Amino acid sequence: MFLKFFKSGQPALLFFIPVLSVLIWLKYFIIPQPVLMSFEPNPMPLYGWIESLLKNQIILSKLITLTLLIFTALWISRLNTKFILLQRRTYLPAIIYILLVSTYLPLQQLSPVAFAAVFLVLSIEIMFDTLKKEGLALEFFMAAFLVSIASLFYARSAFLMLVVWTSLAILRPIRWREWVFTILGFLTPYVFLFAWYYLSGQDLADNWEKIRYNFVHDRDWGYLNIYYLVFYFYVLFVVALASRKMLGVFPQLKIYVRKFFRINFWIFAFVFSVFLTIYSGAIEMIYFMAIPVSYILSYYFFNIKSKLFGEILFGLILAGYGVLLFFN
């Protein structure tokens, strides 16, 4: 029942999604967070500026973060509408994205990665727009530029350059100028940043050390109990089912859809690998991982043979979030 409703492209869902998001976050608008996460002791420049503006404005900070989450989720669904990645227009990817990102309850507060995720989604759209473009694609300069801006909010977004380069290899014939564009695009915001540091008389070495610290510092798990572990293992189980289904039909998909899901896979693979091997305490990376997961699960739920089985799998995701909300 829930899955059938969420799979539809009814305009009413456009109004339902913000309401659902507010309800999901309502608990920690009312009571204090279970864990006060300090994302960066030395925050990246853009996030540090916003954090200082919103200091002690807890409710406003959460509203801004929730608004960014809703925007990112709706933009994810917009990509499906624009590029026809699923069978029809649907808001299911947006709903899955909001549910997955919201599951780790301490993240329901101001977060640098919430800003970075917006730039990742925008860069994905820009890159995919080049699929049938002839000649040089300056869009990859802009995609790398957006990833660089994202890293000025959340330093580890810099690893998303791997996604830019992989997308360039998948979507475009080899043109060395386009590869150079990506490097220039990433470096440009940092050139302007350090030019501003220099002109304003700030210590360049000290500011560089603060930025470097964000790449090498990691945190403890802190607040990951058995309920979270069970839920995330269940989600990975459903992702495995969805991936198996995708592999079975992959050769039959249209070429541009295959290319999109290949990029989708690499986003998940890169972020998940970085999370497991380098930043094991960076649970906030779920903002990035949930993007490809929302698409693969949406595709699976649209193509599952047993509608009842699909309702059960999706219902357990909803029930799992309810358990997390109740016990945390």
PLY file of the C-alpha trace (Angstrom):
ply
format ascii 1.0
element vertex 328
property float x
property float y
property float z
element edge 327
property int vertex1
property int vertex2
end_header
0.00 0.00 0.00
2.71 2.49 1.00
4.97 1.48 -1.88
2.16 1.77 -4.42
1.38 5.28 -3.21
5.02 6.42 -3.14
5.72 4.96 -6.61
3.06 7.13 -8.16
3.84 10.47 -9.71
0.85 12.20 -8.18
1.35 15.96 -7.76
0.08 15.55 -4.19
3.39 13.86 -3.34
5.20 17.12 -4.04
3.40 18.54 -1.00
3.48 15.29 0.97
7.30 14.96 0.87
8.01 18.16 2.89
5.31 17.18 5.39
6.77 13.67 5.72
10.25 15.14 6.19
9.09 17.45 8.98
7.35 14.53 10.73
10.49 12.41 10.45
12.62 15.18 12.00
10.01 16.39 14.48
11.30 14.46 17.50
14.63 16.28 17.59
13.05 19.63 16.91
11.33 19.15 20.25
13.94 17.41 22.41
17.76 17.74 22.52
19.89 15.65 20.15
21.11 12.34 21.65
24.64 13.22 20.48
26.03 16.68 19.76
28.19 15.92 16.73
31.16 18.18 16.16
31.74 17.67 12.47
34.98 19.57 12.10
36.99 21.07 15.00
38.49 23.31 12.33
35.56 23.69 9.91
36.11 24.25 6.23
35.82 27.92 5.22
32.27 28.04 3.82
30.81 25.80 6.51
32.65 27.72 9.22
31.16 30.97 7.95
27.60 29.55 8.02
28.17 27.90 11.38
29.26 31.23 12.88
26.18 32.98 11.46
23.87 30.35 12.94
25.63 30.02 16.28
23.09 29.17 19.03
20.26 29.23 16.44
19.45 25.53 16.88
15.94 25.49 15.39
16.89 27.69 12.44
19.97 25.51 11.80
17.83 22.38 11.69
15.28 24.05 9.41
18.02 25.03 6.96
19.48 21.51 6.99
16.05 19.94 6.50
15.35 22.33 3.61
18.63 21.30 1.96
17.71 17.64 2.42
14.30 18.13 0.80
15.83 20.12 -2.07
18.42 17.39 -2.74
15.77 14.67 -2.61
13.46 16.46 -5.04
16.37 17.17 -7.39
17.17 13.45 -7.38
13.63 12.75 -8.57
13.96 15.57 -11.10
16.89 13.76 -12.72
14.63 10.77 -13.30
12.00 12.99 -14.91
14.56 14.76 -17.09
16.50 11.70 -18.28
13.72 9.04 -18.02
15.81 6.68 -15.90
12.85 4.74 -14.50
9.66 3.73 -16.27
7.78 6.89 -15.42
7.77 10.02 -13.34
7.96 9.18 -9.67
8.99 10.68 -6.34
10.07 7.33 -4.92
13.83 8.13 -5.16
13.22 11.32 -3.17
11.32 9.48 -0.44
13.95 6.73 -0.16
16.71 9.34 -0.01
15.02 11.26 2.80
14.38 8.07 4.78
17.95 6.80 4.46
19.64 10.10 5.28
17.34 10.67 8.24
17.94 7.26 9.82
21.06 8.32 11.69
19.26 10.57 14.12
22.24 12.65 15.35
22.56 13.94 11.77
19.29 15.81 12.14
21.13 19.05 12.77
23.35 21.51 10.90
25.85 19.54 8.85
28.47 20.46 6.22
27.69 17.36 4.18
24.07 18.52 3.73
25.41 21.47 1.76
27.92 19.32 -0.12
25.25 16.84 -1.25
23.42 19.63 -3.09
26.51 20.36 -5.17
27.05 16.66 -5.89
23.55 16.25 -7.33
23.93 19.39 -9.44
27.29 18.17 -10.77
25.78 14.79 -11.72
23.12 16.51 -13.80
25.65 18.78 -15.49
27.87 15.82 -16.41
25.00 13.72 -17.74
23.89 16.64 -19.92
27.06 16.14 -21.98
26.12 12.62 -23.12
25.16 13.62 -26.67
27.11 16.87 -26.89
29.53 17.28 -29.76
32.91 18.97 -29.35
34.52 20.01 -26.09
32.31 19.82 -23.02
33.04 22.74 -20.71
30.42 21.26 -18.37
33.11 19.11 -16.76
34.88 22.28 -15.64
31.67 23.30 -13.88
31.12 19.81 -12.44
34.61 19.84 -10.91
34.06 23.42 -9.77
30.90 22.34 -7.90
32.73 19.43 -6.28
35.41 21.88 -5.17
32.77 24.19 -3.66
31.31 21.14 -1.89
34.75 20.41 -0.41
34.87 23.96 0.99
31.85 22.94 3.06
32.88 19.33 3.71
36.52 18.52 2.97
36.03 14.86 2.13
33.86 15.85 -0.81
37.18 16.24 -2.65
37.15 12.45 -3.12
34.14 12.96 -5.39
36.59 14.06 -8.07
36.95 10.32 -8.64
33.29 10.39 -9.67
33.90 13.30 -12.04
36.80 11.51 -13.75
34.90 8.22 -13.93
31.87 9.97 -15.41
34.11 11.67 -17.97
35.52 8.29 -18.99
32.04 6.75 -19.29
30.20 9.59 -20.99
32.78 11.11 -23.31
35.42 10.07 -25.85
38.94 10.79 -24.65
39.82 14.46 -25.12
42.75 15.59 -23.02
41.43 19.15 -22.79
38.30 17.97 -20.95
40.49 16.19 -18.39
42.47 19.40 -17.90
39.18 21.28 -17.48
38.34 19.09 -14.46
41.63 19.92 -12.73
41.27 23.64 -13.43
37.65 23.55 -12.27
38.60 21.98 -8.94
41.54 24.31 -8.32
39.71 27.56 -9.16
37.76 28.00 -5.87
40.91 27.28 -3.86
42.88 29.85 -5.87
40.23 32.47 -5.06
40.12 31.36 -1.43
43.85 31.71 -0.86
43.95 34.95 -2.86
41.39 36.30 -0.40
43.45 35.01 2.55
46.51 36.77 1.13
44.77 40.06 0.34
43.10 40.16 3.76
46.44 39.61 5.49
45.64 36.18 6.93
48.30 33.56 7.61
48.36 31.26 4.54
50.25 28.46 6.29
47.86 28.43 9.24
44.78 28.35 6.99
46.28 25.59 4.88
46.95 23.53 8.01
43.31 23.92 9.09
42.14 22.67 5.69
44.63 19.79 5.69
43.47 18.77 9.17
39.99 18.08 7.81
41.39 15.48 5.43
43.42 13.56 8.02
41.17 13.79 11.09
38.53 11.14 11.84
36.05 10.67 14.65
34.80 7.82 16.79
31.59 6.00 15.92
30.04 7.55 19.00
26.38 6.64 18.64
26.00 3.53 16.49
24.06 0.93 18.49
22.66 -2.49 17.59
19.45 -1.00 16.15
21.44 1.03 13.62
23.61 -1.94 12.70
20.61 -4.21 12.08
18.86 -1.57 10.01
21.88 -0.78 7.84
22.62 -4.47 7.26
19.01 -4.91 6.17
19.31 -1.99 3.74
22.52 -3.51 2.33
20.65 -6.81 1.93
17.91 -5.11 -0.11
20.57 -3.25 -2.12
22.17 -6.63 -2.89
18.80 -7.97 -4.10
18.32 -4.86 -6.23
21.83 -5.12 -7.67
21.28 -8.75 -8.60
18.07 -7.78 -10.37
19.83 -4.93 -12.16
22.64 -7.18 -13.40
20.09 -9.55 -14.89
18.42 -6.87 -17.04
21.37 -4.52 -17.52
22.15 -5.51 -21.15
18.52 -4.82 -22.10
18.49 -1.25 -20.83
18.91 1.73 -23.11
22.52 2.86 -23.52
22.12 6.16 -21.65
20.35 4.40 -18.77
23.17 1.86 -18.55
25.69 4.68 -18.42
23.77 6.44 -15.66
23.63 3.31 -13.50
27.32 2.65 -14.11
28.05 6.14 -12.73
25.58 5.39 -9.96
27.54 2.26 -9.05
30.87 4.11 -8.95
29.47 6.85 -6.70
28.45 4.19 -4.20
31.70 2.21 -4.61
33.99 5.21 -4.16
32.14 6.69 -1.19
31.65 3.34 0.54
35.31 2.41 0.03
36.52 5.74 1.41
34.16 5.32 4.35
35.39 1.81 5.16
39.10 2.37 4.66
39.88 5.99 5.57
37.01 7.72 7.41
35.27 4.96 9.35
33.79 7.53 11.74
32.27 9.68 9.01
28.73 8.34 9.19
27.54 11.60 7.62
28.75 10.23 4.27
25.34 8.57 4.12
24.25 11.82 2.43
26.39 10.75 -0.56
25.78 6.99 -0.44
22.02 7.43 -0.29
21.98 9.04 -3.76
22.89 5.90 -5.74
21.01 3.68 -3.30
17.79 5.66 -3.83
17.98 4.99 -7.59
18.86 1.31 -7.42
16.12 0.61 -4.85
13.58 2.61 -6.87
14.43 0.63 -9.99
14.08 -2.61 -8.02
10.71 -1.72 -6.52
9.40 -0.71 -9.95
10.43 -4.02 -11.52
9.89 -6.53 -8.73
7.60 -9.34 -9.87
5.84 -9.91 -6.57
4.12 -6.68 -5.57
3.41 -8.16 -2.13
7.10 -8.96 -1.61
7.96 -5.41 -2.64
5.47 -3.97 -0.15
6.97 -6.14 2.60
10.56 -5.11 1.82
9.65 -1.44 1.66
7.41 -1.71 4.71
10.32 -3.11 6.71
12.39 -0.04 5.80
9.61 2.17 7.15
9.23 -0.04 10.23
13.00 0.00 10.77
13.00 3.77 10.84
10.16 3.68 13.37
12.21 1.36 15.60
15.23 3.68 15.37
13.06 6.65 16.25
11.51 4.88 19.23
14.67 3.41 20.77
17.03 6.36 20.19
0 1
1 2
2 3
3 4
4 5
5 6
6 7
7 8
8 9
9 10
10 11
11 12
12 13
13 14
14 15
15 16
16 17
17 18
18 19
19 20
20 21
21 22
22 23
23 24
24 25
25 26
26 27
27 28
28 29
29 30
30 31
31 32
32 33
33 34
34 35
35 36
36 37
37 38
38 39
39 40
40 41
41 42
42 43
43 44
44 45
45 46
46 47
47 48
48 49
49 50
50 51
51 52
52 53
53 54
54 55
55 56
56 57
57 58
58 59
59 60
60 61
61 62
62 63
63 64
64 65
65 66
66 67
67 68
68 69
69 70
70 71
71 72
72 73
73 74
74 75
75 76
76 77
77 78
78 79
79 80
80 81
81 82
82 83
83 84
84 85
85 86
86 87
87 88
88 89
89 90
90 91
91 92
92 93
93 94
94 95
95 96
96 97
97 98
98 99
99 100
100 101
101 102
102 103
103 104
104 105
105 106
106 107
107 108
108 109
109 110
110 111
111 112
112 113
113 114
114 115
115 116
116 117
117 118
118 119
119 120
120 121
121 122
122 123
123 124
124 125
125 126
126 127
127 128
128 129
129 130
130 131
131 132
132 133
133 134
134 135
135 136
136 137
137 138
138 139
139 140
140 141
141 142
142 143
143 144
144 145
145 146
146 147
147 148
148 149
149 150
150 151
151 152
152 153
153 154
154 155
155 156
156 157
157 158
158 159
159 160
160 161
161 162
162 163
163 164
164 165
165 166
166 167
167 168
168 169
169 170
170 171
171 172
172 173
173 174
174 175
175 176
176 177
177 178
178 179
179 180
180 181
181 182
182 183
183 184
184 185
185 186
186 187
187 188
188 189
189 190
190 191
191 192
192 193
193 194
194 195
195 196
196 197
197 198
198 199
199 200
200 201
201 202
202 203
203 204
204 205
205 206
206 207
207 208
208 209
209 210
210 211
211 212
212 213
213 214
214 215
215 216
216 217
217 218
218 219
219 220
220 221
221 222
222 223
223 224
224 225
225 226
226 227
227 228
228 229
229 230
230 231
231 232
232 233
233 234
234 235
235 236
236 237
237 238
238 239
239 240
240 241
241 242
242 243
243 244
244 245
245 246
246 247
247 248
248 249
249 250
250 251
251 252
252 253
253 254
254 255
255 256
256 257
257 258
258 259
259 260
260 261
261 262
262 263
263 264
264 265
265 266
266 267
267 268
268 269
269 270
270 271
271 272
272 273
273 274
274 275
275 276
276 277
277 278
278 279
279 280
280 281
281 282
282 283
283 284
284 285
285 286
286 287
287 288
288 289
289 290
290 291
291 292
292 293
293 294
294 295
295 296
296 297
297 298
298 299
299 300
300 301
301 302
302 303
303 304
304 305
305 306
306 307
307 308
308 309
309 310
310 311
311 312
312 313
313 314
314 315
315 316
316 317
317 318
318 319
319 320
320 321
321 322
322 323
323 324
324 325
325 326
326 327
